[in-house]
């Protein structure tokens, strides 16, 4: 489990394909604190550390993950948002994020608002059912509050700290982002 509070960004150092899987080698500021078999969120996708080499570590994304997320668009040099699992007893500063991406949304507008930014995204039919104004959503692993939602679109406001310390500063109109809807909202919807 994660909270959507990004600890660091990592850089893709190499990418190798093995059958339908892709192995990503990533350099991060906290690699020395990782261990094999540990889960780390990468742009909101929970992946298992399978190897550690100095400042780099390796994770594997399988075909199902590659189909549902934007990881298949990563190239050498791409930055990814990183978060290690939450420890029991830690503060939950964001919201409950599982690292199980529900799908992709497309950035359709970026509006600079005098020191902050408003990003608008368009998604599939689930956006209408699973988003509410002032509700939580995870975008590329970042816990955010929805400013407004209508039809198949929603917007979020990004403060300068988040803009500078995540890969939000690289998202452009037309880019696809990983989204995970609020788990509580999903259970409420299922119970209806």
C-alpha positions as CSV (number, residue, x, y, z in Angstrom):
1,X,0.0,0.0,0.0
2,X,1.1,3.5,-0.8
3,X,-0.1,7.0,0.0
4,X,0.6,8.9,-3.2
5,X,3.2,11.1,-1.6
6,X,6.1,10.8,-4.0
7,X,9.5,10.4,-2.4
8,X,11.7,10.9,-5.4
9,X,11.9,10.5,-9.1
10,X,14.0,7.9,-10.7
11,X,15.7,7.8,-14.1
12,X,15.3,4.9,-16.6
13,X,18.9,3.7,-17.2
14,X,18.1,0.8,-19.5
15,X,15.2,-1.2,-20.9
16,X,15.4,-4.8,-22.0
17,X,12.6,-7.0,-23.4
18,X,12.2,-10.7,-22.5
19,X,9.3,-12.3,-24.3
20,X,6.3,-10.2,-23.4
21,X,8.0,-8.7,-20.3
22,X,10.1,-5.5,-20.0
23,X,12.8,-5.2,-17.4
24,X,13.5,-1.6,-16.4
25,X,16.8,-0.6,-14.7
26,X,16.3,2.5,-12.6
27,X,18.6,4.9,-10.8
28,X,17.1,6.5,-7.7
29,X,18.2,8.4,-4.6
30,X,17.0,5.6,-2.3
31,X,18.3,2.5,-4.1
32,X,20.7,1.7,-1.3
33,X,17.7,1.4,1.1
34,X,15.9,-1.1,-1.2
35,X,16.0,-4.9,-1.0
36,X,15.0,-7.6,-3.5
37,X,11.3,-8.5,-3.3
38,X,10.3,-5.0,-2.1
39,X,7.4,-3.3,-3.7
40,X,7.9,0.2,-5.1
41,X,5.4,2.4,-6.9
42,X,6.6,3.6,-10.4
43,X,4.3,6.2,-11.8
44,X,1.6,4.6,-9.6
45,X,2.4,1.1,-10.7
46,X,3.4,-1.3,-7.9
47,X,6.4,-3.3,-9.2
48,X,8.7,-5.7,-7.4
49,X,12.5,-5.1,-7.1
50,X,14.2,-8.1,-8.7
51,X,17.8,-7.0,-8.7
52,X,20.0,-4.3,-7.2
53,X,23.3,-3.2,-8.7
54,X,25.0,-0.2,-6.9
55,X,22.8,2.8,-7.4
56,X,20.5,1.0,-9.8
57,X,17.7,-1.5,-9.4
58,X,15.7,-3.6,-11.7
59,X,11.9,-4.2,-11.9
60,X,9.9,-6.2,-14.4
61,X,6.6,-5.2,-16.0
62,X,4.5,-8.1,-17.4
63,X,2.2,-7.9,-20.5
64,X,-0.9,-7.1,-18.5
65,X,0.8,-4.2,-16.7
66,X,2.2,-2.9,-20.0
67,X,-1.3,-2.9,-21.6
68,X,-3.0,-1.0,-18.9
69,X,-0.4,1.6,-18.0
70,X,2.0,4.2,-19.6
71,X,5.1,2.2,-18.7
72,X,5.3,0.9,-22.3
73,X,5.9,4.5,-23.3
74,X,9.1,4.9,-21.2
75,X,12.4,5.3,-22.9
76,X,16.0,5.5,-21.5
77,X,16.2,8.8,-19.7
78,X,12.5,9.0,-18.8
79,X,11.8,10.1,-15.2
80,X,9.3,8.2,-13.1
81,X,7.6,9.1,-9.8
82,X,8.8,6.7,-7.0
83,X,7.3,5.8,-3.7
84,X,8.2,3.0,-1.3
85,X,5.5,1.1,0.5
86,X,3.9,2.7,3.6
87,X,5.1,1.4,7.0
88,X,2.4,0.5,9.5
89,X,2.1,3.4,12.0
90,X,3.2,6.0,9.5
91,X,1.1,9.0,8.8
92,X,-1.2,8.7,5.8
93,X,-0.5,12.1,4.2
94,X,-2.1,11.4,0.9
95,X,-4.8,8.8,0.5
96,X,-4.9,5.0,0.2
97,X,-3.2,4.0,-3.1
98,X,-2.8,0.4,-4.0
99,X,-0.5,0.7,-6.9
100,X,-3.0,-1.1,-9.1
101,X,-3.6,1.2,-12.0
102,X,-7.2,1.3,-13.3
103,X,-6.4,2.7,-16.7
104,X,-5.1,5.7,-18.6
105,X,-6.3,9.2,-19.0
106,X,-5.1,11.7,-21.6
107,X,-4.0,15.2,-20.7
108,X,-6.2,17.7,-22.7
109,X,-5.3,21.0,-21.1
110,X,-2.6,22.5,-18.9
111,X,-3.3,26.0,-17.5
112,X,-0.7,28.0,-15.6
113,X,-2.4,29.9,-12.9
114,X,0.2,32.4,-11.5
115,X,2.4,29.9,-9.6
116,X,0.2,26.8,-9.7
117,X,-1.1,24.7,-12.6
118,X,-4.4,23.1,-13.4
119,X,-4.3,19.9,-15.5
120,X,-7.4,18.5,-17.2
121,X,-7.6,14.9,-18.2
122,X,-10.1,12.9,-20.3
123,X,-10.7,9.2,-19.6
124,X,-13.2,6.5,-20.2
125,X,-16.8,5.9,-18.9
126,X,-15.4,5.1,-15.4
127,X,-14.4,8.8,-14.9
128,X,-18.1,9.7,-14.6
129,X,-18.8,6.9,-12.1
130,X,-15.7,7.0,-9.9
131,X,-14.7,10.7,-9.6
132,X,-16.3,13.4,-7.4
133,X,-15.5,17.0,-6.9
134,X,-12.9,17.3,-4.1
135,X,-12.4,13.5,-4.1
136,X,-9.1,11.7,-4.3
137,X,-7.4,10.3,-7.4
138,X,-3.9,9.0,-8.1
139,X,-2.2,10.3,-11.3
140,X,1.2,8.7,-12.1
141,X,1.2,7.7,-8.4
142,X,0.6,11.2,-7.1
143,X,-2.2,11.6,-4.6
144,X,-4.3,14.5,-5.8
145,X,-7.7,16.2,-5.1
146,X,-10.1,16.6,-8.0
147,X,-11.0,20.2,-8.6
148,X,-13.9,19.4,-10.9
149,X,-15.3,16.4,-12.7
150,X,-17.9,16.3,-15.4
151,X,-18.7,13.9,-18.2
152,X,-15.5,12.0,-18.9
153,X,-13.1,14.8,-17.8
154,X,-11.6,15.8,-14.5
155,X,-9.1,18.5,-13.4
156,X,-6.6,18.7,-10.6
157,X,-4.5,21.6,-9.2
158,X,-0.8,21.2,-8.9
159,X,1.2,23.2,-6.3
160,X,4.7,24.3,-7.1
161,X,6.3,21.7,-4.9
162,X,4.5,18.8,-6.6
163,X,5.2,20.3,-10.0
164,X,9.0,20.6,-9.3
165,X,9.4,17.2,-7.5
166,X,7.4,14.9,-9.7
167,X,7.2,14.3,-13.4
168,X,4.1,16.6,-13.7
169,X,6.5,19.2,-15.1
170,X,7.0,17.0,-18.1
171,X,3.3,16.2,-18.8
172,X,2.0,17.8,-22.1
173,X,-1.3,17.9,-23.9
174,X,-1.8,14.5,-25.5
175,X,0.3,12.6,-22.9
176,X,-1.2,9.5,-21.3
177,X,-1.1,9.2,-17.5
178,X,-1.8,6.3,-15.1
179,X,-4.8,6.8,-13.0
180,X,-6.0,4.9,-9.9
181,X,-9.4,5.8,-8.6
182,X,-10.0,6.1,-4.9
183,X,-10.4,2.5,-3.4
184,X,-13.2,3.6,-1.1
185,X,-15.1,5.0,-4.0
186,X,-14.7,1.8,-6.0
187,X,-16.1,-0.3,-3.1
188,X,-19.0,2.1,-2.7
189,X,-19.7,1.9,-6.4
190,X,-19.5,-1.9,-6.4
191,X,-22.0,-2.1,-3.4
192,X,-24.7,-0.1,-5.3
